[in-house]
Amino acid sequence: MTIARRYGTSPAERGSATGQSCPDVLRLDNGDYLVIGKTPGVPNISARDLAKHGASIGPDEQAVVVPAAVLHAAALEIAKELT
């Protein structure tokens, strides 16, 4: 797999001093998305809390926190591609 494109604004456009820090939303050449966020996952949210909402984290998965502005900017571009 390789990265096909970035969605939303770049780290530099969001005010990163180096212009190279995460978070980001990227599309892979197979159509899947790569989301870069802060780890370790979502502190203070238990497996029981996730299950209440029909969610879980599999053994090969990891939760990351992505700022709303990053995800919203990416979602607008993704929605345009789907229409």
C-alpha positions as CSV (number, residue, x, y, z in Angstrom):
1,M,0.0,0.0,0.0
2,T,1.0,3.5,-0.7
3,I,-0.4,6.9,0.2
4,A,-2.6,8.3,-2.6
5,R,-3.5,11.7,-1.1
6,R,-4.0,13.8,2.0
7,Y,-7.4,15.2,3.0
8,G,-8.0,18.5,4.7
9,T,-5.4,21.0,5.6
10,S,-1.7,20.3,6.1
11,P,0.0,20.5,9.5
12,A,1.7,23.7,8.3
13,E,-1.7,25.2,7.4
14,R,-2.9,24.3,10.9
15,G,-0.1,26.1,12.6
16,S,2.5,23.4,13.2
17,A,5.9,25.1,13.8
18,T,7.7,22.4,11.7
19,G,4.9,21.8,9.3
20,Q,5.5,18.1,9.8
21,S,3.6,17.0,12.9
22,C,0.4,15.0,12.9
23,P,-2.6,14.5,13.0
24,D,-3.6,13.8,9.5
25,V,-6.1,11.9,7.4
26,L,-4.7,10.2,4.3
27,R,-6.1,7.9,1.6
28,L,-4.3,4.8,0.6
29,D,-4.1,3.5,-2.9
30,N,-6.4,0.6,-2.0
31,G,-9.2,3.0,-1.0
32,D,-8.7,2.7,2.8
33,Y,-7.8,5.6,5.0
34,L,-4.8,6.1,7.3
35,V,-5.6,8.4,10.3
36,I,-2.7,9.7,12.2
37,G,-3.5,10.9,15.8
38,K,-2.1,11.0,19.3
39,T,-1.5,7.8,21.2
40,P,-1.9,6.1,23.6
41,G,-5.5,5.9,22.4
42,V,-8.3,7.3,24.3
43,P,-7.5,7.4,28.0
44,N,-10.3,7.0,30.5
45,I,-12.5,5.1,28.0
46,S,-12.9,1.5,28.9
47,A,-13.8,-1.5,26.9
48,R,-17.2,-1.5,28.7
49,D,-17.8,2.2,27.6
50,L,-17.0,1.2,24.0
51,A,-19.3,-1.8,24.1
52,K,-22.2,0.4,25.3
53,H,-22.0,2.1,21.9
54,G,-21.5,-1.1,19.9
55,A,-17.8,-0.5,19.5
56,S,-14.6,-2.4,20.4
57,I,-10.9,-2.3,19.6
58,G,-9.5,-5.5,18.1
59,P,-6.1,-6.9,18.9
60,D,-4.7,-5.6,15.7
61,E,-6.2,-2.1,16.1
62,Q,-5.4,1.0,18.1
63,A,-7.5,4.0,19.0
64,V,-6.1,7.5,18.3
65,V,-7.4,10.9,19.1
66,V,-7.8,13.2,16.1
67,P,-8.8,16.9,16.6
68,A,-12.3,17.7,15.3
69,A,-11.0,20.4,13.0
70,V,-8.7,17.9,11.2
71,L,-11.5,15.3,10.8
72,H,-14.1,17.9,9.7
73,A,-11.8,19.3,7.0
74,A,-11.0,15.8,5.8
75,A,-14.7,14.8,5.8
76,L,-15.7,17.7,3.6
77,E,-13.2,16.7,1.0
78,I,-14.1,13.0,1.2
79,A,-17.8,13.9,0.9
80,K,-17.1,15.8,-2.3
81,E,-15.4,12.8,-3.8
82,L,-18.4,10.6,-3.0
83,T,-20.9,12.8,-4.8
